[in-house]
């Protein structure tokens, strides 16, 4: 069972239940009156004088939301869920900085994970094998350095990012677009349990809230708000991951993108972001080197045992076919090579070399120069 909540928690929670009261207005009220409890103790004249619409002022004066909040607190405690209010010391500092931070967070797991250095990894619900492979590896590599991996626990890239962090024995945080007791998708119940054991599953939505489509864009601001930066792996043109990237920019966070095959619909998002100035990522260091110096100094050094196996190679190499890998390794980044030179350095037939070159070029790993000359882009 969760710890007894602070007596003021009920008032914080009650304000979230007042119809028509937005987050920004609620924060202004609390700042003006000093606390949520003081807001509820204010006179009707004072509430209307604070600029509230008459019906909202009357609702607060009539103690709207307090009974619902009391019931919710009992339910949350019985389910082992903790409620973290904006005023508490454990509320994540980065999330405080966004324009509309939640008044209350429902937390299952270790709330301390919310205050550690984090990077968000997000993407499509329908990833390619390449996207899943890259996500698992990138999340694992970043988690091994001590970064918390934050995502939305949706199908596809989000779930892969959580799994990658867990497989590296790292910490991860899942931000839900539903109540903590309504896991979506349902097949992720075991994953949610694993995340709570190694980090936290959180939501700003009341218990019992269904995963309505409109909830997910709302929760995306928390994913980006908790993180130092957001990495988009694969995302179609109208993906919610692009909303997360836009929110990250508005919140003054770093935006990263893993480039993909230009013929794949899932590559539109990251490739578009790169065109707009997002940092191209093909290695965990591409993310870490953009973090503040004070953060970098606190991260763990690369694991010696795995550095030679995983840390030094670009992410893309983990998903290359044997032919692609052989051709890629034969190329150089400082000098272009003619097809015949490549052919002489690999044990492949001419058609297989041409096929591998085409696939590598389409993936954005190499560039073709005039006269059938090729050069690495990485």
C-alpha positions as CSV (number, residue, x, y, z in Angstrom):
1,X,0.0,0.0,0.0
2,X,1.2,3.5,-0.8
3,X,2.3,5.9,1.9
4,X,-0.3,8.2,3.4
5,X,-0.6,11.3,1.2
6,X,0.1,14.8,2.5
7,X,-3.1,16.4,3.8
8,X,-2.8,19.1,1.1
9,X,-2.8,16.5,-1.7
10,X,-6.6,16.3,-1.7
11,X,-6.8,20.0,-2.6
12,X,-4.3,19.7,-5.4
13,X,-6.3,16.7,-6.8
14,X,-9.6,18.5,-6.3
15,X,-8.6,21.4,-8.6
16,X,-8.0,18.9,-11.4
17,X,-11.7,17.9,-11.1
18,X,-13.1,21.4,-11.5
19,X,-14.8,21.6,-14.9
20,X,-13.5,24.3,-17.1
21,X,-10.4,25.1,-15.0
22,X,-7.3,24.7,-17.1
23,X,-3.9,23.9,-15.8
24,X,-2.4,27.3,-16.5
25,X,-5.2,29.1,-14.7
26,X,-5.0,26.6,-11.8
27,X,-1.3,27.4,-11.4
28,X,-2.0,31.1,-11.5
29,X,-4.6,30.7,-8.8
30,X,-2.3,28.7,-6.5
31,X,0.4,31.3,-7.0
32,X,-1.9,34.1,-6.2
33,X,-3.6,32.5,-3.1
34,X,-0.5,30.6,-1.9
35,X,-1.8,27.0,-2.0
36,X,-4.7,24.9,-3.3
37,X,-6.2,24.8,0.1
38,X,-6.2,28.6,0.2
39,X,-7.9,28.7,-3.1
40,X,-10.8,26.6,-1.7
41,X,-10.9,28.8,1.4
42,X,-11.1,32.0,-0.6
43,X,-14.3,34.1,-0.8
44,X,-16.4,34.1,-4.0
45,X,-15.6,37.8,-4.4
46,X,-11.8,37.0,-4.2
47,X,-12.2,34.1,-6.7
48,X,-14.1,36.3,-9.2
49,X,-11.5,39.0,-8.6
50,X,-8.8,36.6,-9.6
51,X,-10.2,36.6,-13.1
52,X,-12.2,33.4,-13.0
53,X,-15.4,32.9,-15.0
54,X,-18.4,33.2,-12.7
55,X,-19.4,29.5,-13.0
56,X,-15.8,28.3,-12.2
57,X,-15.5,30.7,-9.2
58,X,-18.9,29.5,-7.9
59,X,-17.9,25.8,-8.4
60,X,-14.7,26.3,-6.4
61,X,-16.5,28.3,-3.7
62,X,-19.0,25.4,-3.5
63,X,-16.0,23.0,-2.9
64,X,-16.4,21.2,-6.2
65,X,-14.0,18.3,-6.7
66,X,-13.2,17.8,-3.0
67,X,-15.4,14.7,-2.5
68,X,-14.2,13.2,-5.8
69,X,-10.6,13.8,-4.7
70,X,-11.1,12.2,-1.3
71,X,-12.5,9.1,-3.0
72,X,-9.7,9.0,-5.5
73,X,-7.1,9.2,-2.8
74,X,-8.5,6.2,-1.0
75,X,-8.6,4.2,-4.3
76,X,-5.1,5.2,-5.2
77,X,-3.8,4.2,-1.7
78,X,-5.5,0.9,-1.9
79,X,-4.0,0.1,-5.3
80,X,-0.4,1.0,-4.2
81,X,-0.3,4.1,-6.3
82,X,1.4,7.3,-5.2
83,X,0.2,10.8,-5.9
84,X,3.0,13.3,-6.4
85,X,1.9,17.0,-6.3
86,X,3.6,19.9,-8.0
87,X,4.6,21.3,-4.6
88,X,6.5,18.2,-3.4
89,X,10.3,18.1,-3.4
90,X,10.2,14.9,-5.5
91,X,8.3,16.5,-8.4
92,X,10.7,16.5,-11.5
93,X,12.5,19.8,-11.9
94,X,12.5,19.7,-15.7
95,X,8.7,19.1,-15.8
96,X,8.2,22.2,-13.6
97,X,9.7,24.3,-16.3
98,X,7.1,23.5,-19.0
99,X,4.2,25.9,-19.7
100,X,1.5,23.6,-18.3
101,X,2.9,21.0,-15.8
102,X,0.5,18.6,-14.2
103,X,-0.8,19.5,-10.8
104,X,-0.7,15.9,-9.8
105,X,1.1,12.8,-11.1
106,X,0.0,9.3,-10.4
107,X,3.1,7.1,-9.9
108,X,3.6,3.4,-9.8
109,X,7.2,2.4,-9.0
110,X,10.0,4.5,-7.9
111,X,9.3,8.3,-8.2
112,X,13.0,9.0,-7.9
113,X,13.4,7.9,-11.5
114,X,11.5,11.0,-12.5
115,X,14.3,13.3,-11.1
116,X,17.2,11.5,-12.8
117,X,18.7,12.6,-16.2
118,X,16.4,11.3,-18.9
119,X,16.2,11.0,-22.7
120,X,12.9,10.2,-24.5
121,X,12.9,7.7,-27.3
122,X,9.7,7.7,-29.4
123,X,8.3,6.6,-32.7
124,X,5.7,4.8,-34.8
125,X,3.4,2.0,-33.6
126,X,4.2,0.1,-36.8
127,X,8.0,0.0,-37.0
128,X,10.2,-1.8,-39.5
129,X,12.6,-4.5,-38.3
130,X,15.3,-1.9,-38.8
131,X,13.5,0.6,-36.6
132,X,13.0,-1.9,-33.8
133,X,16.6,-3.1,-34.0
134,X,17.9,0.5,-33.8
135,X,15.6,1.4,-30.9
136,X,16.5,-1.6,-28.8
137,X,20.2,-0.9,-29.2
138,X,20.1,2.9,-28.8
139,X,17.9,2.6,-25.6
140,X,20.2,0.0,-24.2
141,X,23.4,2.0,-24.9
142,X,22.0,5.1,-23.4
143,X,20.6,3.3,-20.4
144,X,24.0,1.7,-19.8
145,X,25.4,5.2,-19.4
146,X,23.0,5.9,-16.6
147,X,20.3,7.8,-18.6
148,X,16.6,7.0,-17.8
149,X,14.8,6.1,-21.0
150,X,11.3,7.8,-21.1
151,X,8.6,6.9,-23.6
152,X,4.9,6.2,-23.9
153,X,4.6,2.4,-23.7
154,X,2.7,2.3,-27.0
155,X,3.2,-0.5,-29.4
156,X,6.2,-0.4,-31.7
157,X,9.1,2.0,-31.0
158,X,7.9,3.1,-27.6
159,X,7.7,-0.5,-26.3
160,X,11.1,-1.3,-27.9
161,X,12.7,1.6,-26.1
162,X,11.5,0.4,-22.7
163,X,12.6,-3.1,-23.5
164,X,16.0,-2.0,-24.6
165,X,16.6,-0.1,-21.3
166,X,15.4,-3.0,-19.3
167,X,17.6,-5.5,-21.1
168,X,20.6,-3.3,-20.3
169,X,19.5,-3.3,-16.6
170,X,18.8,0.4,-16.9
171,X,15.9,2.6,-15.7
172,X,12.9,3.6,-17.8
173,X,9.8,5.6,-17.3
174,X,6.5,5.1,-19.1
175,X,4.0,8.0,-19.5
176,X,0.4,6.7,-20.1
177,X,-2.5,8.3,-21.9
178,X,-4.9,6.5,-19.5
179,X,-5.3,5.8,-15.8
180,X,-2.5,3.8,-14.2
181,X,-5.0,0.9,-13.7
182,X,-5.9,0.9,-17.4
183,X,-2.8,-0.5,-19.2
184,X,-2.9,0.2,-23.0
185,X,-2.2,-1.8,-25.1
186,X,-3.3,-4.7,-22.9
187,X,-0.5,-6.9,-24.0
188,X,1.9,-4.6,-22.3
189,X,0.7,-5.4,-18.8
190,X,3.9,-7.5,-18.1
191,X,6.0,-4.8,-19.6
192,X,4.4,-2.2,-17.3
193,X,5.2,-4.4,-14.3
194,X,8.9,-4.7,-15.4
195,X,9.1,-0.9,-15.9
196,X,7.6,-0.2,-12.5
197,X,10.2,-2.5,-11.0
198,X,13.1,-0.7,-12.7
199,X,11.7,2.8,-12.8
200,X,8.2,4.2,-12.9
201,X,4.9,4.1,-14.8
202,X,3.1,7.5,-14.5
203,X,0.0,9.4,-15.6
204,X,-1.7,12.6,-15.0
205,X,-5.1,11.0,-15.7
206,X,-7.4,9.8,-12.9
207,X,-7.6,6.1,-12.2
208,X,-10.1,4.4,-14.5
209,X,-9.5,6.8,-17.4
210,X,-9.8,5.0,-20.7
211,X,-7.1,5.5,-23.5
212,X,-9.1,8.0,-25.5
213,X,-7.3,9.2,-28.6
214,X,-7.3,12.8,-27.4
215,X,-5.3,11.8,-24.3
216,X,-2.1,10.9,-26.2
217,X,-1.2,14.3,-27.6
218,X,-1.8,15.7,-24.0
219,X,0.5,13.1,-22.4
220,X,3.2,13.8,-25.0
221,X,4.1,17.1,-23.4
222,X,5.1,15.1,-20.2
223,X,7.3,12.7,-22.2
224,X,9.3,15.6,-23.7
225,X,9.0,17.6,-20.5
226,X,10.7,15.0,-18.4
227,X,13.6,14.6,-20.8
228,X,16.7,16.5,-21.7
229,X,16.0,15.6,-25.3
230,X,13.8,13.6,-27.6
231,X,15.0,11.0,-30.1
232,X,12.5,10.1,-32.9
233,X,13.4,6.8,-34.6
234,X,10.6,6.1,-37.1
235,X,7.5,8.2,-37.6
236,X,5.1,8.7,-40.5
237,X,4.0,12.1,-41.7
238,X,1.2,12.5,-39.2
239,X,2.7,10.6,-36.3
240,X,2.1,11.6,-32.7
241,X,5.9,11.4,-32.3
242,X,6.2,14.6,-34.4
243,X,3.9,16.3,-31.9
244,X,6.3,15.2,-29.2
245,X,9.3,16.6,-31.1
246,X,7.4,19.9,-31.6
247,X,6.6,20.1,-27.9
248,X,10.3,19.4,-27.1
249,X,11.3,22.4,-29.2
250,X,8.8,24.6,-27.5
251,X,10.1,23.4,-24.1
252,X,13.7,24.2,-25.2
253,X,14.8,20.5,-25.3
254,X,17.1,18.9,-27.7
255,X,15.6,17.0,-30.7
256,X,17.3,14.0,-32.3
257,X,16.4,11.8,-35.2
258,X,17.6,8.5,-36.6
259,X,17.5,8.7,-40.4
260,X,15.8,5.9,-42.4
261,X,15.1,4.6,-45.8
262,X,13.7,7.4,-47.9
263,X,11.3,5.1,-49.6
264,X,9.7,4.0,-46.3
265,X,6.7,5.9,-45.0
266,X,8.0,5.5,-41.4
267,X,11.1,7.5,-42.3
268,X,9.3,10.7,-43.2
269,X,9.3,12.0,-39.7
270,X,12.9,11.6,-38.7
271,X,14.2,12.6,-42.1
272,X,12.0,15.7,-42.1
273,X,13.2,16.6,-38.6
274,X,16.8,16.3,-39.8
275,X,16.1,18.7,-42.6
276,X,14.7,21.1,-40.1
277,X,17.9,20.9,-38.0
278,X,17.4,18.0,-35.6
279,X,20.7,16.2,-34.7
280,X,21.2,13.1,-36.8
281,X,21.8,10.0,-34.6
282,X,23.6,6.9,-35.5
283,X,25.4,6.3,-32.2
284,X,24.7,6.8,-28.6
285,X,27.4,9.4,-28.4
286,X,25.5,11.6,-30.9
287,X,22.9,12.0,-28.1
288,X,25.3,12.3,-25.1
289,X,27.5,14.9,-26.7
290,X,24.6,17.3,-27.0
291,X,23.7,17.1,-23.3
292,X,24.9,19.8,-20.9
293,X,28.5,19.4,-19.7
294,X,27.3,19.0,-16.1
295,X,25.1,16.1,-17.1
296,X,27.8,14.4,-19.3
297,X,30.2,14.4,-16.3
298,X,27.7,12.5,-14.2
299,X,27.1,9.7,-16.8
300,X,28.6,6.3,-16.4
301,X,31.6,5.5,-18.6
302,X,31.1,3.0,-21.4
303,X,31.1,-0.6,-20.1
304,X,34.5,-2.0,-21.1
305,X,33.3,-5.5,-21.8
306,X,30.7,-4.3,-24.3
307,X,32.3,-1.2,-25.8
308,X,34.2,-3.1,-28.4
309,X,31.1,-5.2,-29.3
310,X,28.4,-2.6,-29.3
311,X,29.5,0.9,-28.2
312,X,31.9,1.8,-31.0
313,X,29.8,0.7,-34.0
314,X,27.2,2.9,-35.5
315,X,23.6,1.9,-34.8
316,X,23.0,1.1,-38.4
317,X,25.5,-1.7,-38.6
318,X,23.4,-3.8,-36.2
319,X,20.7,-4.0,-38.9
320,X,22.8,-4.4,-42.0
321,X,22.7,-7.6,-44.0
322,X,26.0,-9.5,-44.4
323,X,26.4,-8.2,-48.0
324,X,25.6,-4.6,-46.9
325,X,28.0,-4.8,-44.0
326,X,30.8,-6.2,-46.2
327,X,30.4,-3.4,-48.8
328,X,30.0,-0.7,-46.1
329,X,33.2,-1.8,-44.4
330,X,35.1,-1.7,-47.7
331,X,34.1,2.0,-48.2
332,X,35.9,5.0,-46.7
333,X,34.6,8.3,-45.4
334,X,37.6,10.3,-46.6
335,X,38.0,8.9,-50.1
336,X,35.6,7.8,-52.8
337,X,36.0,4.3,-54.4
338,X,35.1,3.1,-57.8
339,X,32.9,0.0,-58.0
340,X,35.8,-2.1,-59.3
341,X,37.9,-1.2,-56.2
342,X,35.0,-2.2,-53.9
343,X,34.6,-5.4,-55.8
344,X,38.2,-6.3,-55.3
345,X,37.9,-5.9,-51.5
346,X,34.9,-8.1,-50.9
347,X,34.1,-11.7,-51.7
348,X,30.9,-10.9,-53.5
349,X,29.6,-11.1,-57.1
350,X,29.2,-7.9,-59.1
351,X,25.4,-8.0,-58.9
352,X,25.5,-8.5,-55.2
353,X,27.8,-5.5,-54.7
354,X,25.6,-3.3,-56.9
355,X,22.5,-4.4,-54.9
356,X,24.2,-3.7,-51.6
357,X,25.4,-0.3,-52.8
358,X,21.9,0.6,-53.9
359,X,20.4,-0.4,-50.5
360,X,23.1,1.4,-48.6
361,X,22.5,4.6,-50.6
362,X,18.8,4.4,-50.1
363,X,19.4,4.0,-46.4
364,X,21.4,7.2,-46.3
365,X,24.7,5.5,-45.3
366,X,26.7,6.1,-48.4
367,X,26.7,8.6,-51.3
368,X,27.2,8.0,-55.0
369,X,29.5,10.5,-56.8
370,X,29.9,10.9,-60.5
371,X,31.5,8.0,-62.4
372,X,30.2,5.2,-60.2
373,X,32.3,6.3,-57.2
374,X,31.0,5.8,-53.7
375,X,31.8,7.3,-50.3
376,X,30.7,6.7,-46.7
377,X,28.5,9.5,-45.3
378,X,29.4,8.3,-41.7
